[in-house]
């Protein structure tokens, strides 16, 4: 349940924003904030977590841009003295649990959410909720919550050989996010006698994951996870192309926009077929004279549609075949898995054509190869 209403703008956290002027670049603003407060150690940790959060989000098909924002802000409240955290929490209307009164340091995750919303003007619920539970996790945690949570742990640079951290990193890279999260939660639980606090949220999150493990539930098979990653690359590559086209819209070659419009029209057409809907009214080939802004909106509609479709299907569904008609009216019969693979790959060829068209107009094209996406270049 979202308890965003608990986090109202208040002097409690607003008092720590003195001297900060937002520039529109969250990376720059957070860096400035930590430097104003002389906390370069947390800033260094934040950059490491951000790098991991973006990488892991891409691995699991989560929103990498949101993951970057959540990671940048997850420890923003570290600048508040621990002795003041209960008082500042009360001023912000944050519910302080009895265990948090005993160990107020844990309040930093709730306070970071409040500061993200009040000082840095973050309104996205997914981002705020992930920040709020990045240390302990929480019951009914989303995939996005887990991505930010585990990025915080993977980024740790602790002295000595930390076997459990090595295992967590291996599981993350092996596409076993739930297992990685549970490995950390189990590590905390096994050391509960030595810990200052084992938060009730962590206990309940652990119990849920153990129950899911016993029931044999997973966050997705390797095949489905691979498809999700391909579609997130597709969305990223489309955004890179859209940004380049928008920057040069005044002198854009019509062929470049025509090709981009075709990529997006094809995506929309295939999505309608997969959803067994009527064919879209969007022409597969246009004259290349539309506004880039329109195609940016279409690209976002497409990826949101594919995310919903992929989230709702299981492995057996990928083998099912559907009938459809191509643009010439010819009937075909193909598996859902094959169609999804085609859609994710289709744009790569045309993005190459767009790059050639831009070069001919003496415009530097963006690099959209898959390896650039994975590396975060």
Buried (B, 14 or more C-beta within 10 A) or exposed (E): EEEBEBBBEBEBBBEBBEEBEBEEEBBEBBBBBBEBBEBEEBBEBBBBBBBBBBBBBBBBBBBBBBBBBBBBBBBBBBBBEEEBBBBBBEBBBBEBEEBBEEBBEBBBBBBBBBBBBBBBEBEBEBBBBBBBBBBBBBBEBBBBBBBBBBBBBBBEEEEEEBEBBEBBBEBBEEBBBBBBBBBBBBBBBEEEEEEEBBBBBBBBBBEBBBEBEEEEEBBBEEEBBBBBBBBBBBBBBBBBBBEBBBEBEEEBBEBBBBBBBBBBBBBBBBBBBBEEEEEBEBEEEBEBEBEBEEBBEBBBBBBEBBBEBBEEBEEEEBEEEBEBEEEEEEEEEEBBBEBBBEBBEBBBEBBBBBBEBBEEEEBEBBEBBBEBBBEEE
